[in-house]
Amino acid sequence: MNRIEFMRELEGLLANISVEERTQAIQYYNDYFDDAGVENEAHIISELESPQKVASIIKAGFRADEASSEYSETGYTDTRFQTNEEMTKQETFRESGTGGSKSRNNSKTLLWIIVAVCAAPIVLPLAMGLLAAFAGVLIAMFSVMISIVIASASIALAGIAVFIAGCAHLGIFVPLGIALIGAGLIIFVLGLIATVFSGKVCAIVIPSVIKGFVELCRKPFRRKAVSVS
C-alpha cells in the first residue's frame, strides 16, 4: 500500500463523521506525509499500521474532550497525557529525515571531490594535450583561410597589373594591348569574386569555430556543476 491508497481508504472510512472533522483529519495526515518526505513514506505507513486503526483512533478522539486534544503521529490524542518524549517524537523524526538528505548531499559532494583529486594527474595532462591539439588545428585552419583571402586579393591585383600593361601596349601593338586589357579585366573580376567569397566564408566559419571551441572548454565544467548539485 502506498500513500495515495492509504489516504483514499482512510477518507472512505471517515465518511460518517462531519465534513469539517474529516477535512481536518485528512489535512493532518497529508501534512504528516509531506513533512516526512517521499523516502520515508513506507516507514510512516508501517508506523500507522492501517487506515482502519487510524480511523478508529480519529473517531475515538473526536468523541473525547476537544479542548485538550490534538493530532499526533499516532492519530487524535489527548495532550494532557502526553509525555515530553511523545510530544517531540514527530519533530525529531522530521529533523532526522532532513538531516539524512543533507548528509547524502554532503557525501555526494565529498565523493566528487575525491574523484576529481584522484583523476587530476591523468585527466589534466590529457585535457591539456587535447586542448593544444585543437588549438593547433584552429590556428592552421585560420592560417589557411587567411592565405586563401590573400591569394584571391593577389589575383585581383595581378589582373590590375595586366590591365595596366595592356593600356601601355596600345601605343605599341594595339591587338596585344587589347588582349592584355581583356585578360586583365577577367583576372581582376575573378580575383575580386574569390576575395569577397573567401572573406565571407572566413567571417562565418572562424567565429563559429571559436564559439564551438569555447563551448567545448566549458562543457566539462557545466557537467561537473550539475553533477555536484
C-alpha positions as CSV (number, residue, x, y, z in Angstrom):
1,M,0.0,0.0,0.0
2,N,1.3,3.4,-0.9
3,R,0.4,6.9,0.4
4,I,-2.4,7.5,-2.1
5,E,-4.1,4.2,-1.4
6,F,-3.7,4.7,2.4
7,M,-5.3,8.2,2.3
8,R,-8.1,7.2,-0.1
9,E,-9.1,4.3,2.2
10,L,-8.8,6.5,5.3
11,E,-11.0,9.1,3.7
12,G,-13.6,6.5,2.9
13,L,-13.6,5.2,6.5
14,L,-14.2,8.7,7.8
15,A,-17.2,9.3,5.6
16,N,-19.6,9.0,8.7
17,I,-18.1,12.0,10.6
18,S,-18.7,15.6,9.8
19,V,-17.1,17.2,6.8
20,E,-15.1,19.6,9.0
21,E,-13.7,16.9,11.2
22,R,-12.9,14.7,8.2
23,T,-11.1,17.6,6.4
24,Q,-9.1,18.4,9.5
25,A,-8.0,14.7,9.9
26,I,-7.1,14.2,6.2
27,Q,-5.2,17.5,6.1
28,Y,-3.2,16.5,9.2
29,Y,-2.1,13.1,7.8
30,N,-1.3,14.7,4.4
31,D,0.9,17.2,6.1
32,Y,2.5,14.5,8.1
33,F,3.4,12.5,4.9
34,D,4.7,15.7,3.2
35,D,6.9,16.6,6.2
36,A,8.3,13.1,6.4
37,G,9.2,13.1,2.7
38,V,8.7,10.5,-0.1
39,E,11.7,8.5,1.1
40,N,10.0,7.8,4.5
41,E,6.6,7.1,3.1
42,A,6.8,3.3,3.7
43,H,8.0,3.9,7.3
44,I,5.0,6.2,8.0
45,I,2.6,3.6,6.7
46,S,4.2,0.9,8.8
47,E,4.1,3.2,11.8
48,L,0.4,4.0,11.4
49,E,-0.3,0.3,10.7
50,S,-3.6,0.6,8.8
51,P,-6.2,3.1,7.7
52,Q,-8.7,1.2,9.9
53,K,-6.7,1.7,13.0
54,V,-6.1,5.4,12.2
55,A,-9.8,5.9,11.5
56,S,-10.8,4.3,14.8
57,I,-8.4,6.5,16.7
58,I,-9.7,9.6,15.0
59,K,-13.3,8.8,15.7
60,A,-12.5,8.0,19.4
61,G,-10.5,11.2,19.7
62,F,-13.3,13.4,18.4
63,R,-15.6,11.9,21.0
64,A,-13.2,13.0,23.7
65,D,-12.8,16.5,25.2
66,E,-11.7,18.6,22.1
67,A,-10.4,21.4,24.3
68,S,-7.5,19.2,25.5
69,S,-6.9,17.2,22.3
70,E,-4.8,17.5,19.2
71,Y,-3.4,15.3,16.4
72,S,-0.1,13.5,16.7
73,E,1.7,10.9,14.7
74,T,-0.4,8.1,16.2
75,G,-3.7,9.8,15.5
76,Y,-6.0,12.1,17.6
77,T,-4.6,12.0,21.1
78,D,-5.2,13.8,24.4
79,T,-2.4,16.2,25.2
80,R,-2.9,16.0,28.9
81,F,-1.5,12.5,28.9
82,Q,1.4,13.1,26.5
83,T,5.0,12.9,27.8
84,N,7.7,15.2,26.5
85,E,9.2,12.2,24.6
86,E,5.9,11.7,22.8
87,M,5.4,15.4,22.0
88,T,8.9,15.6,20.5
89,K,8.8,12.3,18.6
90,Q,7.4,13.7,15.4
91,E,9.7,16.8,15.4
92,T,12.7,14.5,15.9
93,F,11.6,12.2,13.1
94,R,11.2,15.1,10.7
95,E,14.5,16.6,11.6
96,S,16.2,13.3,11.1
97,G,14.7,13.0,7.6
98,T,16.0,16.5,6.7
99,G,19.4,15.7,8.2
100,G,19.6,12.5,6.2
101,S,19.0,14.4,3.0
102,K,21.7,16.9,3.8
103,S,24.1,14.1,4.8
104,R,23.6,12.4,1.4
105,N,24.2,15.7,-0.4
106,N,27.4,16.2,1.5
107,S,28.5,12.7,0.8
108,K,28.0,13.2,-2.9
109,T,30.0,16.4,-2.9
110,L,32.8,14.7,-1.0
111,L,32.8,11.8,-3.4
112,W,33.1,14.1,-6.4
113,I,36.0,16.0,-4.7
114,I,37.8,12.7,-4.1
115,V,37.2,11.5,-7.7
116,A,38.5,14.9,-9.1
117,V,41.7,14.8,-7.0
118,C,42.4,11.2,-7.9
119,A,41.8,11.7,-11.6
120,A,43.6,15.1,-11.9
121,P,47.1,13.6,-12.6
122,I,45.7,11.7,-15.6
123,V,42.9,13.9,-16.8
124,L,44.7,17.3,-16.7
125,P,47.6,16.3,-19.0
126,L,45.3,14.6,-21.4
127,A,42.9,17.6,-21.4
128,M,45.8,20.0,-21.9
129,G,47.1,17.8,-24.8
130,L,43.7,17.7,-26.5
131,L,43.3,21.4,-25.9
132,A,46.7,22.2,-27.5
133,A,45.9,19.9,-30.5
134,F,42.6,21.5,-31.1
135,A,44.1,25.0,-30.8
136,G,46.8,23.9,-33.3
137,V,44.1,22.8,-35.7
138,L,42.2,26.0,-35.2
139,I,45.3,28.1,-35.9
140,A,46.1,26.0,-39.0
141,M,42.5,26.5,-40.3
142,F,42.7,30.2,-39.6
143,S,46.0,30.5,-41.4
144,V,44.7,28.5,-44.5
145,M,41.6,30.7,-44.8
146,I,43.6,33.9,-44.4
147,S,46.0,32.6,-47.0
148,I,43.1,32.0,-49.4
149,V,41.9,35.5,-48.9
150,I,45.3,36.9,-49.6
151,A,45.8,34.7,-52.7
152,S,42.4,35.9,-54.0
153,A,43.4,39.5,-53.5
154,S,46.7,38.9,-55.2
155,I,44.9,37.5,-58.2
156,A,42.8,40.7,-58.3
157,L,46.0,42.8,-58.1
158,A,47.6,40.8,-60.8
159,G,44.6,41.5,-63.0
160,I,45.0,45.2,-62.4
161,A,48.7,44.9,-63.4
162,V,47.8,43.1,-66.6
163,F,45.2,45.7,-67.4
164,I,47.8,48.5,-66.9
165,A,50.3,46.6,-69.1
166,G,47.6,46.3,-71.8
167,C,47.0,50.0,-71.7
168,A,50.7,50.6,-72.1
169,H,50.9,48.3,-75.2
170,L,48.1,50.1,-77.0
171,G,50.6,52.6,-78.4
172,I,53.0,49.9,-79.5
173,F,50.9,47.0,-80.7
174,V,47.1,47.5,-80.5
175,P,46.0,43.9,-80.7
176,L,48.3,42.8,-77.9
177,G,47.3,45.8,-75.8
178,I,43.5,44.9,-76.2
179,A,44.2,41.3,-75.4
180,L,46.1,42.2,-72.3
181,I,43.4,44.6,-71.2
182,G,40.7,42.0,-71.7
183,A,42.8,39.4,-69.8
184,G,43.5,41.8,-67.0
185,L,39.8,42.6,-66.6
186,I,38.9,38.9,-66.5
187,I,41.6,38.2,-63.9
188,F,40.6,41.1,-61.8
189,V,37.0,40.2,-61.7
190,L,37.8,36.5,-60.9
191,G,40.2,37.6,-58.1
192,L,37.6,40.1,-56.8
193,I,34.9,37.4,-56.6
194,A,37.3,35.0,-54.9
195,T,38.3,37.6,-52.4
196,V,34.7,38.5,-51.5
197,F,33.6,34.9,-51.3
198,S,36.6,33.7,-49.2
199,G,36.2,36.8,-46.9
200,K,32.6,36.0,-46.2
201,V,33.4,32.3,-45.5
202,C,36.1,33.5,-43.0
203,A,33.6,35.8,-41.4
204,I,31.2,32.9,-40.9
205,V,33.4,30.0,-40.2
206,I,36.1,31.5,-37.9
207,P,33.6,32.9,-35.3
208,S,31.6,29.7,-35.4
209,V,34.8,27.6,-34.8
210,I,35.9,29.9,-32.0
211,K,32.5,29.7,-30.4
212,G,32.4,25.9,-30.6
213,F,35.9,25.8,-29.1
214,V,34.8,27.9,-26.1
215,E,31.7,25.8,-25.6
216,L,33.8,22.6,-25.7
217,C,36.0,24.0,-23.0
218,R,33.0,25.0,-20.8
219,K,31.2,21.7,-21.2
220,P,33.1,19.6,-18.6
221,F,32.7,22.3,-16.0
222,R,28.9,22.5,-16.7
223,R,28.6,18.8,-16.3
224,K,30.6,18.9,-13.0
225,A,28.4,21.6,-11.6
226,V,25.2,19.8,-12.4
227,S,26.5,16.5,-11.0
228,V,27.7,18.1,-7.7
229,S,24.4,19.9,-7.3
